[in-house]
Amino acid sequence: MRSRLLAKSPNKTVLIAAVSSRALAQAARRAGYCVLAADFFEDLDTVAACARTVRLPGALHHGIEPAGLVDTLQQLANGEPLEGLVLGSGFERQPDLVDRLATQFPLAGNGGATIQRIKHPETLAADCAALGIPHPAMRRTTPPDPENWLAKIAGAAGGAHVQSAANFGKRGSYYQQRLIGTPISALFIGDGQRAHVVGFSRQWQSPAPGAPYRYGGAVRLTRFSRRAAALFGKWLDDLTARTGLIGLCSADFIRTRDGYILLEINPRPGATLDIFDDPVAPLFEAHLHACRGQPFALPRQSGSAASMIAYADRELISLPAFEWPVWTADHQTAGSKLAAGDPICSIFGAGETAAAARLNLNRNARTMRERLCR
């Protein structure tokens, strides 16, 4: 366990657990909280934002191990009064574990029943059908035309689990109709009855052998159709009222020739937190307030921001030592060993428009590759 001495306000300590907790930890720190975080990495900037950090039981490619998790988090909390336990990625496939944690800590987020409902393919499809929300066809049995279907693992995140149905058969998988179009995501805050949309982003993939739909990055959109925004708002309002969603969540859509279609809901803070946060109206504060049923403020963004994950394209026996640029995050320690396909860091770019932000992001990514190849 790593500890640091940080100034803190009484009763403003939060506990965070996720596969990677850096984005949430920094968001909580910007909002004025003392942060205790558990994840798989203990990156340098995560440790810098926290009073204490610890490694979660489990492994990146196998998931969070329930055995020992409660003890790990209790040792990290060390009896301190908490404003809340905020869970990031890694818990969607274990709603029972979320409910177990809620008996030990003040959970600030969706409970197991809501997560189960949102992430269970048949249930989400039924809710969408009842509400008149377009949603791809899904099935559990192997489709007769697998080239027109995707195979997914229920509750998984990040896109790396998505495969062509033609060569997939893992336990817990289901099949979803393959759609061609432009992906759009909406970040929103649920209050149990309504969805308050923060903004929209366009995401892209970073294909790799065995992971053709691996998450690549996202750019915050400065312009978006009012008609589409109103339509998304109504769909998300209806789903929030039906399922009781609370706190920061995100929704993935795709724009096809026939219009927009909802792909999935992520019932937790997601990958676009960095590019939507606002120091004047912090999203972490809004998340906590929404989970308590209290009023909250939405951020007002100007310009655009973009982020991406830089993956290792080959095995790195020892990550070289260098000064991390200010436009990076998730800083691993020098000497870390990385397998091909492991994340190296996150990279950011900003600009007045989404195109300018993406251009700056790509420039920074090239600079990062050059540094790693020295």
C-alpha positions as CSV (number, residue, x, y, z in Angstrom):
1,M,0.0,0.0,0.0
2,R,1.3,3.5,-0.9
3,S,0.6,6.4,1.3
4,R,1.0,10.2,1.0
5,L,0.3,13.1,3.3
6,L,-2.3,15.3,1.7
7,A,-4.3,18.1,3.2
8,K,-7.9,17.2,3.5
9,S,-11.2,18.6,4.8
10,P,-13.1,16.8,7.6
11,N,-15.5,14.1,6.2
12,K,-14.5,14.7,2.6
13,T,-12.8,11.3,2.0
14,V,-13.9,9.1,-0.9
15,L,-13.0,5.5,-1.7
16,I,-12.6,4.6,-5.4
17,A,-12.2,1.1,-6.9
18,A,-11.8,0.3,-10.6
19,V,-9.6,-1.5,-13.0
20,S,-7.9,1.8,-13.5
21,S,-8.8,4.5,-11.0
22,R,-6.6,7.4,-12.2
23,A,-9.3,9.4,-14.0
24,L,-11.8,9.1,-11.1
25,A,-9.1,9.8,-8.5
26,Q,-7.9,13.0,-10.3
27,A,-11.5,14.1,-10.8
28,A,-12.2,13.6,-7.1
29,R,-9.1,15.5,-6.1
30,R,-10.0,18.4,-8.4
31,A,-13.4,18.5,-6.6
32,G,-11.6,18.9,-3.3
33,Y,-11.8,15.4,-1.9
34,C,-9.2,13.3,-0.1
35,V,-8.9,10.1,-2.2
36,L,-8.3,6.5,-1.4
37,A,-8.0,4.4,-4.5
38,A,-7.7,0.7,-5.4
39,D,-6.9,-0.5,-8.9
40,F,-4.6,-2.9,-10.9
41,F,-1.9,-0.3,-11.7
42,E,-1.1,2.2,-9.0
43,D,0.2,4.5,-11.7
44,L,2.4,7.4,-10.7
45,D,-0.3,10.1,-11.2
46,T,-2.9,8.0,-9.4
47,V,-0.6,7.8,-6.4
48,A,0.1,11.5,-6.6
49,A,-3.7,12.3,-6.5
50,C,-4.4,10.0,-3.5
51,A,-3.7,9.8,0.2
52,R,-3.4,6.0,-0.1
53,T,-3.5,3.5,-2.9
54,V,-3.5,-0.3,-3.1
55,R,-3.6,-3.0,-5.7
56,L,-6.9,-4.7,-6.3
57,P,-7.0,-8.5,-6.0
58,G,-7.2,-10.0,-9.5
59,A,-5.5,-9.3,-12.9
60,L,-6.2,-7.1,-15.9
61,H,-7.0,-10.0,-18.3
62,H,-9.0,-12.0,-15.7
63,G,-10.9,-9.3,-13.8
64,I,-11.4,-8.3,-10.2
65,E,-11.2,-11.2,-7.8
66,P,-14.1,-11.1,-5.2
67,A,-12.1,-13.1,-2.6
68,G,-10.3,-10.6,-0.4
69,L,-11.8,-7.5,-2.0
70,V,-13.8,-6.4,1.0
71,D,-10.7,-6.9,3.3
72,T,-8.5,-5.0,0.9
73,L,-10.9,-2.0,0.8
74,Q,-11.4,-2.0,4.5
75,Q,-7.7,-1.9,5.1
76,L,-7.4,1.0,2.6
77,A,-10.2,2.9,4.3
78,N,-8.7,2.2,7.7
79,G,-11.9,3.1,9.5
80,E,-12.1,6.7,8.1
81,P,-15.6,8.1,7.6
82,L,-16.4,8.1,3.9
83,E,-18.4,10.3,1.6
84,G,-18.9,7.4,-0.6
85,L,-17.5,4.4,-2.5
86,V,-17.3,5.1,-6.2
87,L,-16.9,2.1,-8.5
88,G,-15.4,2.5,-12.0
89,S,-14.9,-0.2,-14.7
90,G,-14.6,-3.8,-13.7
91,F,-17.7,-4.5,-11.7
92,E,-20.4,-4.7,-14.4
93,R,-20.1,-8.5,-14.6
94,Q,-20.4,-8.9,-10.8
95,P,-23.6,-7.1,-9.6
96,D,-23.8,-9.4,-6.5
97,L,-20.3,-8.1,-5.6
98,V,-21.5,-4.5,-5.9
99,D,-24.4,-5.3,-3.5
100,R,-21.9,-7.0,-1.1
101,L,-19.7,-3.9,-1.1
102,A,-22.8,-1.7,-0.4
103,T,-23.3,-3.5,2.9
104,Q,-19.8,-2.5,4.0
105,F,-19.4,1.0,2.5
106,P,-21.7,3.9,1.5
107,L,-22.0,3.1,-2.2
108,A,-22.2,6.2,-4.4
109,G,-23.5,4.7,-7.6
110,N,-25.9,2.2,-9.1
111,G,-26.7,-1.0,-7.1
112,G,-26.5,-4.5,-8.3
113,A,-30.2,-4.7,-9.4
114,T,-29.8,-1.7,-11.7
115,I,-26.5,-2.9,-13.1
116,Q,-27.9,-6.3,-13.7
117,R,-30.9,-4.9,-15.6
118,I,-28.9,-2.5,-17.8
119,K,-26.1,-5.0,-18.6
120,H,-28.3,-8.1,-19.1
121,P,-28.8,-8.3,-22.9
122,E,-32.3,-9.6,-23.0
123,T,-33.6,-7.3,-20.3
124,L,-32.1,-4.2,-22.0
125,A,-33.6,-5.3,-25.3
126,A,-37.0,-5.8,-23.7
127,D,-36.9,-2.3,-22.0
128,C,-35.9,-0.7,-25.3
129,A,-38.7,-2.5,-27.1
130,A,-41.2,-1.4,-24.4
131,L,-40.0,2.3,-24.6
132,G,-39.8,2.4,-28.4
133,I,-36.0,2.8,-28.5
134,P,-34.3,1.3,-31.5
135,H,-31.9,-1.4,-30.4
136,P,-30.0,-4.1,-32.4
137,A,-31.4,-7.6,-32.6
138,M,-29.7,-10.0,-30.2
139,R,-29.7,-13.8,-29.7
140,R,-27.9,-16.4,-27.6
141,T,-27.6,-19.2,-30.2
142,T,-25.1,-19.0,-33.1
143,P,-26.6,-17.1,-36.0
144,P,-26.9,-18.8,-39.4
145,D,-25.2,-15.8,-41.0
146,P,-22.4,-15.0,-38.5
147,E,-20.7,-12.4,-40.8
148,N,-23.7,-10.1,-40.0
149,W,-23.4,-10.5,-36.2
150,L,-21.0,-9.6,-33.4
151,A,-20.2,-11.7,-30.4
152,K,-20.0,-9.9,-27.0
153,I,-19.6,-10.9,-23.4
154,A,-22.4,-9.7,-21.2
155,G,-21.2,-7.0,-18.7
156,A,-17.7,-6.6,-20.3
157,A,-16.3,-3.2,-21.2
158,G,-13.7,-1.6,-23.4
159,G,-14.4,-3.2,-26.7
160,A,-11.6,-5.8,-26.5
161,H,-14.2,-8.5,-25.9
162,V,-16.2,-7.8,-29.1
163,Q,-15.5,-10.2,-31.9
164,S,-17.0,-11.4,-35.2
165,A,-19.6,-14.0,-34.5
166,A,-17.8,-16.2,-37.0
167,N,-15.0,-17.1,-34.6
168,F,-16.3,-16.7,-31.1
169,G,-17.8,-19.0,-28.5
170,K,-16.8,-17.9,-25.0
171,R,-19.0,-18.6,-22.0
172,G,-21.3,-15.8,-21.2
173,S,-21.4,-14.5,-24.8
174,Y,-24.3,-13.4,-26.8
175,Y,-24.7,-12.2,-30.4
176,Q,-25.7,-8.7,-31.5
177,Q,-26.6,-7.6,-35.0
178,R,-23.7,-6.0,-36.7
179,L,-24.5,-2.4,-37.7
180,I,-22.6,0.0,-40.0
181,G,-22.5,3.7,-39.1
182,T,-21.0,6.4,-37.0
183,P,-20.6,5.8,-33.2
184,I,-21.8,8.6,-30.9
185,S,-21.7,8.5,-27.1
186,A,-23.7,10.6,-24.6
187,L,-22.4,11.3,-21.1
188,F,-25.2,11.8,-18.6
189,I,-26.1,12.0,-15.0
190,G,-29.1,10.1,-13.8
191,D,-31.2,11.1,-10.8
192,G,-33.4,8.0,-10.7
193,Q,-36.1,9.7,-12.8
194,R,-34.4,11.8,-15.5
195,A,-31.1,11.8,-17.4
196,H,-29.2,15.1,-17.5
197,V,-27.0,15.0,-20.5
198,V,-23.6,16.5,-20.1
199,G,-22.5,16.3,-23.7
200,F,-21.7,14.1,-26.7
201,S,-18.5,12.5,-28.0
202,R,-17.4,10.5,-31.0
203,Q,-15.4,7.4,-30.3
204,W,-13.1,5.3,-32.4
205,Q,-11.5,1.9,-32.2
206,S,-7.9,0.8,-32.0
207,P,-8.0,-2.6,-33.7
208,A,-5.5,-5.3,-32.6
209,P,-5.0,-9.0,-33.4
210,G,-7.8,-10.8,-31.6
211,A,-9.5,-7.5,-30.6
212,P,-10.8,-5.8,-33.7
213,Y,-13.1,-3.5,-31.6
214,R,-10.7,-2.5,-28.9
215,Y,-11.4,1.0,-27.5
216,G,-9.1,3.7,-29.0
217,G,-10.3,7.1,-27.9
218,A,-12.9,9.8,-28.0
219,V,-13.4,13.5,-28.9
220,R,-15.9,15.8,-27.3
221,L,-18.2,17.3,-29.9
222,T,-18.7,21.1,-30.0
223,R,-21.6,20.8,-32.5
224,F,-24.4,18.3,-32.4
225,S,-27.8,18.1,-33.9
226,R,-30.4,19.6,-31.6
227,R,-33.0,17.2,-33.0
228,A,-30.7,14.2,-32.2
229,A,-29.9,15.6,-28.8
230,A,-33.5,16.0,-27.9
231,L,-34.2,12.4,-29.1
232,F,-31.3,11.0,-27.1
233,G,-32.5,13.0,-24.1
234,K,-36.0,11.5,-24.2
235,W,-34.7,8.0,-24.7
236,L,-32.3,8.3,-21.7
237,D,-35.0,10.0,-19.6
238,D,-37.3,7.0,-20.2
239,L,-34.6,4.4,-19.5
240,T,-33.5,6.2,-16.4
241,A,-37.1,6.4,-15.0
242,R,-37.6,2.7,-15.9
243,T,-34.3,1.4,-14.4
244,G,-33.5,3.9,-11.7
245,L,-30.1,4.9,-13.0
246,I,-28.2,7.3,-10.8
247,G,-24.9,9.2,-11.1
248,L,-22.5,9.4,-14.0
249,C,-23.4,7.0,-16.8
250,S,-22.8,6.9,-20.5
251,A,-24.8,5.6,-23.5
252,D,-23.4,4.3,-26.8
253,F,-25.3,5.0,-30.0
254,I,-24.7,4.4,-33.7
255,R,-26.0,6.5,-36.6
256,T,-27.0,4.3,-39.5
257,R,-28.8,5.0,-42.7
258,D,-32.0,4.3,-40.9
259,G,-31.3,6.7,-38.0
260,Y,-29.9,6.4,-34.5
261,I,-29.8,3.1,-32.6
262,L,-28.9,2.6,-28.9
263,L,-26.2,0.0,-28.5
264,E,-25.6,-0.1,-24.7
265,I,-25.6,1.8,-21.4
266,N,-22.6,1.9,-19.1
267,P,-24.0,2.5,-15.5
268,R,-20.9,4.1,-14.1
269,P,-18.4,6.8,-14.8
270,G,-16.7,6.0,-18.1
271,A,-13.8,6.7,-20.4
272,T,-14.8,10.2,-21.3
273,L,-14.6,11.7,-17.8
274,D,-11.3,13.4,-18.5
275,I,-12.5,15.3,-21.6
276,F,-15.8,16.5,-20.0
277,D,-14.7,17.5,-16.5
278,D,-15.0,21.1,-15.4
279,P,-13.2,22.7,-12.4
280,V,-16.1,25.2,-11.9
281,A,-18.7,22.5,-11.8
282,P,-16.8,19.2,-11.1
283,L,-18.4,16.1,-12.5
284,F,-17.3,14.1,-9.5
285,E,-19.3,16.4,-7.2
286,A,-22.3,16.2,-9.5
287,H,-22.0,12.4,-9.3
288,L,-22.1,12.3,-5.6
289,H,-24.9,14.7,-5.3
290,A,-27.0,12.8,-7.8
291,C,-26.5,9.6,-5.9
292,R,-27.7,11.3,-2.8
293,G,-30.7,12.8,-4.4
294,Q,-29.3,16.3,-4.1
295,P,-29.3,19.1,-6.7
296,F,-26.2,19.3,-8.9
297,A,-24.7,21.6,-11.5
298,L,-23.7,20.5,-15.0
299,P,-20.4,21.7,-16.5
300,R,-20.2,24.3,-19.3
301,Q,-17.6,23.4,-21.8
302,S,-15.9,25.7,-24.4
303,G,-13.9,24.3,-27.2
304,S,-13.2,20.6,-27.5
305,A,-10.9,18.0,-25.9
306,A,-9.9,14.5,-27.0
307,S,-8.2,11.5,-25.4
308,M,-6.8,8.2,-26.6
309,I,-5.1,5.1,-25.1
310,A,-1.6,4.3,-26.4
311,Y,-1.1,0.6,-26.5
312,A,2.2,-1.3,-26.8
313,D,2.5,-2.8,-30.3
314,R,5.2,-5.1,-29.1
315,E,6.5,-6.5,-25.8
316,L,8.4,-3.9,-23.7
317,I,10.8,-5.7,-21.4
318,S,11.4,-2.4,-19.5
319,L,9.5,0.8,-20.0
320,P,12.2,3.5,-20.4
321,A,12.6,6.3,-17.9
322,F,11.6,9.8,-19.2
323,E,9.6,12.8,-18.1
324,W,6.0,12.3,-18.9
325,P,4.5,15.2,-21.0
326,V,1.7,17.2,-19.4
327,W,-0.7,16.0,-22.1
328,T,-0.4,12.4,-20.9
329,A,-1.9,10.4,-17.9
330,D,-1.8,6.9,-16.4
331,H,2.0,7.1,-15.9
332,Q,3.6,3.8,-15.3
333,T,6.8,3.5,-13.4
334,A,10.1,3.1,-15.3
335,G,11.1,-0.5,-15.7
336,S,7.5,-1.8,-16.0
337,K,7.2,-4.8,-18.3
338,L,4.4,-4.6,-20.9
339,A,3.1,-7.3,-23.1
340,A,2.0,-6.5,-26.7
341,G,-1.4,-4.9,-26.5
342,D,-1.1,-3.6,-22.9
343,P,-2.0,0.1,-22.3
344,I,1.1,2.4,-22.0
345,C,-0.6,5.6,-21.1
346,S,-3.5,8.0,-22.0
347,I,-2.8,10.9,-24.4
348,F,-4.8,14.2,-24.6
349,G,-5.3,17.0,-27.1
350,A,-7.4,20.1,-27.1
351,G,-8.7,22.7,-29.7
352,E,-11.5,25.0,-30.5
353,T,-13.2,22.4,-32.6
354,A,-13.4,18.6,-32.5
355,A,-11.3,18.4,-35.6
356,A,-8.6,20.7,-34.1
357,A,-8.6,18.6,-30.8
358,R,-8.2,15.4,-32.8
359,L,-5.4,17.0,-34.8
360,N,-3.5,18.0,-31.7
361,L,-4.1,14.6,-30.2
362,N,-2.6,12.8,-33.2
363,R,0.4,15.1,-33.0
364,N,0.9,14.3,-29.4
365,A,0.6,10.6,-30.1
366,R,3.3,10.8,-32.8
367,T,5.6,12.6,-30.3
368,M,4.9,9.9,-27.7
369,R,5.8,7.1,-30.1
370,E,9.1,8.9,-31.0
371,R,10.0,9.1,-27.3
372,L,9.3,5.4,-26.7
373,C,11.4,4.4,-29.8
374,R,14.5,6.2,-28.6
